[in-house]
Amino acid sequence: MVFHTALDVSLRSVSICIIDGDGNICFEDKVVSEVDEIAAALKRFSPEVCSVGFEAGTLTQYLSYGLQAAGFEVICMEARQVSAALSAMRNKTDRNDARGIAQILRSGWYSRVYVKSMESHLTRALLSGRKAVLKKCVDLENEIRGLIRLLGIKLPGTLKHGAFDDLVRPIIEEHGLMVDSLIPLLDARLMLYQTYLKLDAQVTAMARKDEVCQRLMTVPGVGAITALTFKAGVDNPSRFKRSRTVAAHFGLTPRRFQSGELDNPGHISRAGDADVRSALYVAAHSLVIRSDKWTYLKAWGVRLSKTKGHRRAVIAVARKLAVILHRMWIDETDFRYNSTEVKL
């Protein structure tokens, strides 16, 4: 007998609903959000339950890996699509959401989400930690800049992170009025900056040891951060049938609203991984503005910026970068400076 098993997952509990092929409810339960408890509840109902479906969320990786190890096929569904389907229900409860997800599984009207590997998530954790520490470091620098103005001191507009402490600490100690309030902030900021340097060194070392990252870094403007972010975001390049779909996956293609006689293209969709999209944008900006060596990609971006503006040109270059990086990864080739076209 065919069963459709749905989980409505929250942080501490999971609502389970199992229906048959006709849509009749066969089993309902609510357990804690632990793999062992979920697997035990499903096996108590019937050993014939072999697949489990739920919408993508914060516990997706934990539940996917755990339930797969327990012998279940895991179906992870696109959250926005599930949310749109469940919004038609009058009353929103965990039980009703589980029932709705089960009906979605039965109908087959869902998009399956790719669950990335553990290696990809570990890389993302390192990159996220580095980014978070740097952000806190910058926040403390801005706070110190604001407080030190009470003494009439105006710091340079552009000041490197490494030179900040050496410049500001002697000034504060010389005035002496705000030593008790600013020196602890400087100490905290210095500790954060040293932590950032350690994380940054780990990221650089990881990129140097990775063959894929080294290949991606042959593209002008693409450094260790962009290469690692793109590699972690894609994870498995073969899951994209065409390289052009990579740019759309990361939200770098325009939206479209078409209905009847209306057909209005919009701004880029900004769908998918924001960190990958941001890294590609920074790389494209560096390629167009800072790269000394001329390539067909830079020439195209410069020509485009003269007619469409710098921002649109950089987005277009970022979109093409996503395509090129994926194709280089698939074909195992380095960037060709003299190439006039890219096989998509």
N, C-alpha and C positions, 0 to 999 in steps of 0.2 A: 504493500500500500504506500502511496506517495504522501509524504507529509511536508508541510511548509512551516519551518520553524523560524520565528522572529524574536529578536531581543530588543527591548527598549532600554538603552544603557544610560545610567546616570553614574555619578562619581562613586556612590556607596551601595547602590542596589541595581538590580536588573529585573525587569518584568519580562516573563517568557510567555509566548502564545504560540500554540501549535494548531494548525488547521489541516483538514484533509483536502483532497483534490476538488471537492464540491464547495469548499469554503466554510464548512462546519467546524466550530471550535471543539478541539479534542482535549486540550490540556492548557491550563494556565497556572502560573506560579510566580512568586517573587522571591528572589534570593539575593545574597550579597554579591557584589561585583568581583567575584573571585572565580578563576577558571575551574578549579576543582568543584566548587558548588554548582556552577552552571552545568558542567559535564555530568555530575551525579544526578541532577534533576532531569536532564534529558534522557539519561539511561534508565532512570526509574520509570519513565513513561513507556519507552519502547526502544529496543536495540535497533529498530529499523530507521531511526532518525540519523541521517548521515550528513545533512547540510544545515547550516545556521546562517541567518542573514541579519544584518543590523546596519544602521547608517553610520557614516564616518564621524568620528569624534575624538575626544582626548584619550580614550582607552582603546583606540582601534588597534594599535600595534600590540599591546599587551594581550588583548583578547584574540586577535588573529593568530599570533604565534602560539598561544597557549591552546586554543581550540584545535588548531591544525595538528599540534603534537598529540592531542587526545584522540585524533582520528576523524575529525569532522571537516567537511568542506566548508570554507568560510566565504560568504558573499557579503562584501562591504559595498554599500550603496552610496551614491552621491547625495550629500546631506541636503542641498538646496532642492533637489528634485523630490526627495522624501518629504521635506517640509511643505512644499507646495501641495503635494497630494494630501497630507494630513490636515492642512489648513481648512479643508472642506468639512471637517468633523465639528459638530456643535460644541461638544465638551472635550476639553483637553485634559486627559489624565494619563498616567504611565500605562495603565491597562489598555485604554483605548488606543494609545500610540502603538503598543505592541500588536494589537489586533489590526490596526491599519497597515503596519509594516508587513504583517503576514499576508494580507490581501495583495499588497504590492508585489510580494514575492510570487504569489500564485498567478497574478496577471502577467508577470514578466516585464512590466513597465518600469524599468529602472536602468540606471547606468552604473556599471560596476567600477569601483574605484581600485586602482592598483595600490597595494600595500608595499611600501618600500622595504628594503632589506635592513637588517640591524646595523650593518656597516654604514649605510647611508645616514641612519639616525644618529649614530655616534659622531659622524663627521659634522652633521648639523648641530649637534649639541656643543661641540667645540667651537664652531663658528658663532653660534648664538651666545655662548659664554663670553667670547672675545668681544663681540659687539656690545653686550650689556655692560661689561666692565668699562669699556671705552666711553660709553654714553654717561655712566656715572662719574667718570673722571672729568669729562667735559662739563657736566652739571656743576661739579664742585669748583671748577675753574671759573665758570661764569658767576657763581655765588661769591667767590673771593673777589672777582673783578668789581662786582657791585658794591660790596662792603668796603673795599679799600678806597673807593671814591670819597668816602666820608673824610678821609685824610687829605683829599685834594690830589691824589695820585692817579694818574691816567696811564694805564699799561698800553703797550703797542697793540694795534688792532690785530696783527698777525704775530702770534707767538707760538713756537713749536712746543709740543707737550714736554719734550725732554729738557727744554730750557726754562720752563715755567717756574719750577721750584728755586733754581739758582738765582733767578732774577727777583722774585717776589719776596722770598724769605729774608734776605738782608734788608730790604726796604721796610718790612714790617718790624723787624727787630730794632732798626734804627729809630723809628718813630716811637715805639714802645707803648702807644696808647691802646692798641687793639691786639696786643700779643696774646692775651688770654683767650680771645675769641677766634683769632685767625690762625694761629700756629697749629691748634688741633685739626682744623680743616686742611691745612697744608700737609700735616702728617698723614691724615686719612687719604688725601688725594695722592700723595707720594706712594702709599702702599697699593692703592688701586692701580696706579700707573705701572708699578713694578710687576703686579699680577698680570696686567695687560701685556707687558713685554714678554712674559713667560708664555702666555697663551699664543701670542703672535709668533713666537719662535716655534712653537709646536705646529702651528698651521703651516708655516713656511717649510719646516722639515717634512711634514706630511705631503705637501705638494711636490717637493723635490724627489721623494721616494716613489711617487705615483707615476706610472708610465703614461696614463691617460692625461693627467694634469700637465705633464711636461709637453705632451703633444698639443694640448689646447693653448698652452702659453706661448706657442710659436706665433700666434695671432697678435698683431700689434694692439696694445691697449689691454690685453688680457693678462692679469697677474695671478698670483697664487690664490687670492681670495675669490676672484671671479671663477677661476678654473675649478676650485673645490666646491664652491656654491653650485655651479652648473652641474658638476658631476653628481653631487648629492641630490640635487633636484630631479635629475633625469633617472639616476640609479641604473636603470636597464635600458640602453638605447634601442634595443630591438622591440620594445613595446610601442614604439611609434612606427607606423608603416611608411610614412613619408616624413622627410625632414621639415617640410613646410608646416606640419601640424605642431611642431615644437614651439614655434613662435606663438601660435594661437593658444597652446596649452598654458603658457606663462603670461597670457593677457596682453600681448603686444600687437594684436590685430584689432581693427575697428569693429565696434558693435554695428548691428544693422537692425533697423526697424522697418519691416515691410508689411503693409496691409492694404489690400485693394490698390488704389492709385498712389498710395504713399510708399516711398522707398527712400528712407533717410539713413545714410551712414552716419555714425557717431564717433565719439572718441574711442580710444583703445578700451578694451573690455576690463582690463586690470583683474582678470580672473587668474586663478592659480597661485603659485608661490610668489609672494611679494619680494622676498629676499633675492630670488633668482632674477626677477624682473629688474630690481634695483641694481644688482651687480652688472647685468648686461647693459643697462643705461649708463652706468659709470664707465664701463669699458668702452662703449661707443663714443662717449664724450671725450675720453682720453685719446681714442684713435683719431677722431676728427680734429681735435684741438692741439694735443700735446705730441702726438707721434711725429718724429722728424722724417721718417722714411715714408715716401709716397707709395701708396698701393692703389689698386683699382677701387677698393672699398672706400678709402679716404677720399679719393678724387670724386667718387659718386656722392659721398656725403657732403663735401664742400659745395659741389654744384647744386645739390638739393637745398642746402641752407640759404643759398642766394635767392632762391625762388619761393621756398616754403617757410623759411625761418629756421633758426638754429635748433629750437626744441623739437620741431617736427622732424628735422633731418636726423637728429640724434636718435629719436625713437625708431625711425626707419632703418638706420644703421644697426641699432640694437636688435631689431626684428631679423635683419639679415644675418647678424652675428649668431643668433640662436640657431638658424638654419645651417650656417657654415660649421659651427662647432659640433653639431650633431652629426653632420656628414663626415667631418674629419674623424670623429670617434668611430663611426661605423666602418669607414674605409681604411682606418688605421694609417692615415696620411697626415703629413705636416702642412702648414699653411703655405700656399704657393703665391708668392708676391706678384708674379707676372701673369697669373691666370686672369682671363677676362670674363669667365663665366663659371658658375658653380653648378654641378650636377645636383638636382634636387630629388 
